[in-house]
Amino acid sequence: MENMSMEETVAESPYCTDLDPVSRHRYKELINRYVGCDPFLMKMSEFSVELKDLPTVEAVNITNYLVLQTSYCTRQQMKAYKSLEAYNFFVSGWVHNLGTKRLQYDHRLVFTKVNHSQRSSETPLKTWIIAKEDGEVIAGLLGCLP
């Protein structure tokens, strides 16, 4: 998995092929650096369901990633995280099939599925994060977002 060239990527998910060229290049660099294959093509049988394998991600790790690294949320939104739609999805049981895959250098790939908010009969969305064992979030992605 170390520094694989993009040509060595065996398969790309529909998510990857739908990205614009710049985003696609960044996505492929990320997955080649940490995972070695596109997480959206992995099977649940490749993941552990043991809680002991999960990284110790805490609220501060999520805040650092969403506010400081990506600017996806504001500091004020994270202070009121219990009002965020994502938090409500989690406590309402919309997040399921959680699995963890150990990667090199104490990194973890955490994969799960999330039900649609408005179309509950549709196939759940796949989502994943890459985090260090200590909880630092490196990257995260929800399958419906570019």
C-alpha positions in Angstrom: 0.0 0.0 0.0 3.0 2.3 0.4 3.0 5.0 -2.3 1.3 3.0 -4.9 1.0 4.8 -8.3 -2.5 5.5 -9.4 -2.1 3.2 -12.3 -1.8 0.3 -9.8 -5.4 0.9 -8.6 -7.2 -2.2 -9.7 -10.9 -1.1 -9.5 -12.8 2.2 -9.0 -16.2 2.6 -7.5 -18.9 4.5 -9.4 -18.4 7.2 -6.8 -14.8 7.6 -8.0 -15.5 7.5 -11.7 -18.2 10.2 -11.3 -15.8 12.7 -9.7 -14.3 15.6 -11.7 -10.6 14.9 -12.7 -9.0 16.9 -9.9 -11.2 15.4 -7.2 -10.8 11.9 -8.6 -7.0 12.3 -8.5 -7.1 13.4 -4.8 -9.5 10.6 -4.0 -7.3 8.0 -5.6 -4.2 9.4 -3.9 -6.0 9.2 -0.5 -7.2 5.6 -0.9 -3.9 4.4 -2.4 -1.9 6.0 0.5 -4.0 4.6 3.3 -6.2 1.7 2.1 -4.8 0.3 -1.1 -8.3 -0.2 -2.7 -11.5 1.8 -3.1 -13.5 1.3 0.2 -16.8 1.5 -1.6 -15.9 -1.7 -3.4 -15.0 -3.6 -0.3 -17.2 -6.3 1.2 -18.4 -6.3 4.8 -16.6 -9.7 5.3 -13.3 -7.8 5.0 -14.2 -5.8 8.2 -14.1 -6.7 11.8 -17.3 -6.1 13.9 -15.3 -6.3 17.1 -15.6 -3.0 19.1 -12.0 -3.4 20.3 -10.8 -2.8 16.7 -12.5 0.7 16.5 -10.3 3.7 16.9 -10.9 5.8 19.9 -12.6 8.7 18.0 -14.1 11.3 20.4 -16.0 14.5 19.9 -12.9 16.6 19.8 -11.5 14.5 17.0 -14.6 14.9 14.9 -14.7 18.6 15.7 -11.0 19.0 14.6 -11.8 17.3 11.3 -15.1 18.9 10.5 -14.3 22.4 11.7 -10.5 22.9 11.5 -9.4 20.6 8.7 -12.4 20.7 6.3 -14.5 23.7 7.4 -17.6 21.5 6.8 -19.2 22.6 10.0 -18.8 25.8 12.1 -17.6 25.8 15.7 -21.1 26.9 16.7 -22.7 23.9 15.0 -20.4 21.5 16.7 -21.1 23.0 20.1 -24.7 22.2 19.5 -23.9 18.8 17.9 -27.0 17.1 19.4 -29.1 19.3 17.1 -27.2 18.2 14.0 -29.0 15.8 11.6 -26.1 13.4 11.7 -26.2 13.0 15.4 -30.0 12.3 15.3 -29.5 9.7 12.6 -27.0 7.9 14.8 -29.1 7.9 18.0 -32.2 6.9 16.0 -30.6 3.7 14.6 -30.2 4.9 11.0 -26.5 4.0 11.1 -25.8 0.2 10.9 -23.4 -2.5 9.6 -20.4 -0.9 11.3 -17.1 -2.5 10.5 -13.4 -1.8 11.1 -10.4 -2.7 9.0 -6.9 -2.4 10.4 -4.5 -0.6 8.0 -0.8 0.0 8.2 0.8 2.4 10.7 -2.0 2.1 13.3 -4.7 3.5 11.0 -8.2 2.2 10.8 -10.8 2.2 8.1 -14.3 2.4 9.7 -17.1 1.6 7.3 -20.8 1.8 7.9 -24.2 2.2 6.1 -26.6 5.0 6.7 -30.3 5.0 5.8 -31.6 7.9 3.6 -33.4 10.6 5.5 -36.3 11.0 3.1 -36.3 7.7 1.2 -36.1 5.0 3.7 -36.9 2.3 1.2 -33.8 3.0 -0.9 -30.5 1.2 -0.5 -28.5 2.7 2.5 -25.6 5.0 1.7 -22.1 3.8 2.3 -19.8 5.9 4.4 -16.3 5.6 5.8 -13.6 7.3 7.8 -9.9 6.8 8.0 -8.6 7.4 11.6 -5.5 6.8 13.6 -5.9 4.3 16.4 -5.8 7.3 18.9 -8.9 8.8 17.2 -7.4 11.5 14.9 -9.6 11.6 11.8 -7.6 11.6 8.6 -10.5 11.6 6.1 -14.1 10.8 5.8 -16.7 10.3 3.1 -20.4 9.8 2.6 -21.2 8.0 -0.7 -23.7 10.6 -1.9 -21.3 13.6 -1.6 -18.6 14.6 -4.1 
